[in-house]
Amino acid sequence: MKPSFYHMHEVHTFSSLKNGPNLLVFSAIHGNEICGPAAIQKIIFRLKKGLIPLDKGSVTFVPICNPLAYKKGKRYIEKNLNRVIAQQPIPKLYEEKLASHLIPWIDTCDYLLDIHSYEAEGPAFVFQDTVDKKTKAFAQCLGSHTIVTGWLEMYTAPNAAVINEGDTVSYAHSQGKTGVVIECGQHNDPNAILIAEKAILSAMSFLGLTAPIKKKTKMTSTPLTVKGYKVFSKHQKGRFVKKWKHLDPIKKGEVIAIYHDGTQETADHDAFIMLPNSKVSLGEEWFYLGKRTS
Ligand SMILES: [Zn+2]
């Protein structure tokens, strides 16, 4: 692939004269996830206009982390960018080159907010990978009513069907940073833009970069916490038995999906189905099961 417009990142930094935390905001790590870039554009406009004064610290936005995939409306071009965020001795694939350009931004931040959306219909939620107090507080400040935990443990379990590594937040944690992913709902849900915008504004306020947010927009209840415990990869042709939504409750023994050869995937416990994706390729994550922990 020849170097082109798609071999650069648009980056915006707003920096206060007063020292403080550096918040990094990524979006469109997956090119078909459009809510983050739209929300960031609105916030940049307001920052430029002085409508959201920055009291201290800095905020850096990389609104389109995968520019070519974004242009094509695809999840990725050569490889899932959220599986290659790691130091690559010689980056070869397009997404590996993007990753080596994104990593220095993570290295210099204090907090990372990575904005995504997903394929199925369903509510917004925050991924909280680690249970340390700092990450928990950051995850809870974003205004989402659901927090999903257990993701890393699920992937490192001995029977895990697929390996999850090279994602933005794992890399951030490996460098001593605090980071979370917010999934703002279905890819094309217009409400996802508002959720992304609220999450960024809440993060800036939580870190003291901007003034406290007025009470009426603050979350009033403790979020629902669901812990993922099993990942299912699609190992042969098959289909879901119905159009599942993210966080649909499911009964023990209920059939979730049927393979071409007639074998079935069923729930081993009363649980929630998570991130069902009817469009995955063979070998990729198809859906997950999780249990409520609070
Ligand atoms: Zn994504």
Residues whose N, C-alpha, C, O or C-beta is under 5 A from the ligand:
A	BS01	ZN	H30 E33 H116 S117
